[in-house]
Amino acid sequence: MGEKKDLWDKAAVLLQPVGGGLAALAVAVVGLRGSQVLNDRQAAETNARLYSELMSRREEAESSLRKDMLVSIIQSFLRPSAGDLDSLVLNLELLAYNFHESLNLKPLFLDLQRRLAKAPDPEREEYRARIDRVAREITARQLFSLEGHGDSFRRSIDLDELEKTGRFGLDLEPEEVQVDNTRVVVALRVLEVDRRQQQLFVRLTVSSPEGGAELTDSRAMFSVGFYDFPLIDNTRLANGQRCAVTMSAWSKTNADLTITCFPGEYASLKDRPYIDEVMRKLTEQAAPKP
Amino acid sequence: MTRRRTQVLAPMGALALGAALFAPFAFAGEIYGRVISGNAAAPAGTTVAAKCADADYPAKPIDAKGAYHIIAGRTGKCTLTITMKGQSATVDVVSYDDPVEADIVLDTRDGKLSARRR
């Protein structure tokens, strides 16, 4: 006679196959889920790779197109033949609208301005107005973007008063500006005016405010006209920031200047940071915040 | 036929001539900007008036963000008069053929309001 089986023995008989089945089911679920996760991750990686490949191909195609465009436009300016003014104006417009962030176009603008002044073309005033309009539009566009990241102020100059001072020039009221928690005092002295080319010769001085952190004074002398774009034509300060002076308005008696200071990261594509600036930025970022 | 054409074209010609003569003045002399007091927009009720040569432009209130906008209609030196809480201060601005931006900073020293361009 066999031993009498209790409730637990009966339960074991029933549950053993069920347990085996559940274990097999768990293995299957884990396997399926694992494989699904792997598939999802692989799909995401494939998508990311595809996206970066597409982006880099688009970038390459755009770079190649821009290179071809730049070469063909630049050639029209460098060819010794006189060339018709209409094409030159159109080419400069194309260059300015497409490359104003990476090229200093002031020499081309001034060259065309000189050619227009000499040309007997009846339409030369219209051409001059066209290139001036492009320059002002680009300056305004660049200022709009830089003022969002930096600080700016404006000053008016009385040209008759400036000429009366001779070579001593005219001091404009200094202004304290703040960029990235650094305060600096920006002062400007206007030394000379070229009414024909609508240019002002200025001296810019940037220094620490009284009682502020020590910053080496920066001084620079340069000419300012409508063809100086702030993103490209700016003065690098000792702390890596930039200050740009741009002509914002001009009349026979007065001129308005806009002075903008902004972080170096927003300077043009052609402007490369100094190695010590990069190292200092990295150290500042790595340092624990108080 | 010729008479009718003349009747139609004459007013159009006069209109075109008028537009050509007055176009530079229609867009000239636009001054705009913000009035700032204590690193923020000046309080509601602050007004900006302008005087350019012999022409007066009545005081207009600034908006909630401190912005003002004056169409002076002529170029040259203008004096803006800013009135805040019963006190007034002036600042000189030049108006050009193109619009000109002039942000104004108000400051009170020894109880007296002063204004300067930023």
Interface residues (C-beta under 8 A of the other chain):
Chain A: R136 F153 R154 R155 S156 E173 E175 S248 A249 W250 S251 T253 N254 D256
Chain B: T75 G76 K77 D92 V93 V94 Y96 D97 D98 V100 E101 A102 D103 R116 R117 R118
